[in-house]
Amino acid sequence: DTEVTQTPKHLVMGMTNKKSLKCEQHMGHRAMYWYKQKAKKPPELMFVYSYEKLSINESVPSRFSPECPNSSLLNLHLHALQPEDSALYLCASSQDTSTYEQYFGPGTRLTVT
Amino acid sequence: GQQLNQSPQSMFIQEGEDVSMNCTSSSIFNTWLWYKQDPGEGPVLLIALYKAGELTSNGRLTAQFGITRKDSFLNISASIPSDVGIYFCAGQGLRSYNQGGKLIFGQGTELSVKP
C-alpha cells in the first residue's frame, strides 16, 4: 500500500482565517514533505520532516507553519494568507530522506479570497 | 542551481501512437523518477531508475537512465485515452546529495490523446 491521504480535498478561506491541512501515511515512512503546486507547473518543495523533525524549510513565509505530531501525521497550519497562496498543496512521504521515491497524496486545492 | 530540461512541453497524439519524452541536465544525476499527474490529483510514481544505462518497464511504459547520467527518457507504447495527463521527470543530483531527499523536477510534458 503506497497511500498518502490528505484532508480536506478543497478549502476556501479568507485572508484573516486560520485553517489547517492534514496529511497521513501508514507506510512506516520516516520522511514527509509539503509541496505547493501552481497549475501545470512542477511541485515546489516547502518543508521536509525527517524522523518528525523539521530538516528543510525552503524559505517559506511564516504564515505557513508545519507540524509533525507523530511519524504518521503531518499538518500545515495556515494564517493570514494572501490570494497568491491559492494553489494545490501536496503532501508526500518516502522511506527516509536518503530514499528518493516519494509518494504523493491527492492534494488540497486551496483558494484564498 | 541544478535544473532539468524536459521536452516536449506538450504533445497531441492519436490513440494507438507511441510517445517519447525526455529530460536532460547539465550535471550528473544519481536518481531519475518519472511521475504522472492527472488533473486535480497528486503525482503518481511510475518508474524509478538508479543505475546508468538501466532500462525499466512498467506495462506499456519504458524508461531509461542515460549512460552519461545526464538524461533520461520515458516511452509510452500504444497510447490510450487514460494516458492523458502531465508527466514529470524528477531527479536527485550529485550536488543535492545529502540534502534531505530534495528532488529536482522537470517542467512537465502535457500529453493529450485523441480517440
Interface residues (C-beta under 8 A of the other chain):
Chain A: T2 V4 Q6 A31 Y33 K40 K41 P42 P43 L45 V48 S50 S55 I56 L88 L90 A92 S94 D96 T97 S98 T99 Y100 E101 Q102 Y103 F104 G105 P106 G107 R109
Chain B: T31 L33 Y35 G40 E41 G42 P43 V44 L45 A48 I86 F88 A90 Q92 Q99 G100 G101 K102 L103 F105 G106 Q107 G108 E110
